[in-house]
């Protein structure tokens, strides 16, 4: 077994977030036999997503090698698995009992995602949120802003720029350093900030083009 996010899980995370989508937890043994399922509700705690209450699985007597848990949602009557997590050990149940998961914290890592971006991704996803890309120098001077959109690939779960982003840059601009992605809601909300290496100098007027940008988990 293994612990991993499925492509469907990646897709739904970028598309609409997990908080309102994860509704079920399934318990399996090492032979991929379903042991029990329970409803779950996720809530936000700061920039992490947690269980609203413990998950208590009912396990029949004679169940052996209880191994892993899958969470996901439904499309019709079909479970769509988002995330599979191995248990810390294999468990045997000579008599009927329960297996309880008291806490389960989901967080977003990565150095480019802002704290707000992590919260937004788990709560609502990014696909409907990102409106612009802003280009800055190392001194945090805004060079240019361009409208942009990203879309999620349903097969791979990658989050891709829908079209090239072309920033005009004025001559004499130095140390062009990073790009922020976000939206405006009264003020600018930055979700993701990517630093470029090396920085770029423009002794004469030019452009900086981003023709392939894929964000993955």
C-alpha angles and dihedrals in degrees: 000000000000143000113244148132114251122228087250088054092051091047094051093044092058093036102052111340128253104258097087095028104056105084107145140049122199126198119210139181125230090271090058092252114151111243102177143331132215136186115250136192123202126206134184121254108184106305094338133080119229141175115275087217137354120287111235114194120198111224123195122225115272095033109141135186094017097190124166149006129228125198127194147113138265134261100194104314094333120104113228106204116218104172137012122200128187118227115239090252142359112270129208124201112200086173131028115280146135137268113210130198104197100181135014120177123194117195137170118235132189131103096247100055114089123224089253089048092055092051092046093048095054094040105041110354124239105257096088093036110056110090105154148020119217125199119212141179124235087264090060092251112152110239101178144335126219131184112242143166134202129205132198121239107231093205100049103019091232119146109227137187108251094218141357115293110220118191118193109218124201118234113262094036112138137188097022098188122162148012126222124203121202149100139262122247105162086315134023115283113201115206102169133016122191122194119212124218121234106025118235132234125202113200086172132027114286146136138259112215127197105194101164124032120161122172115198138180 
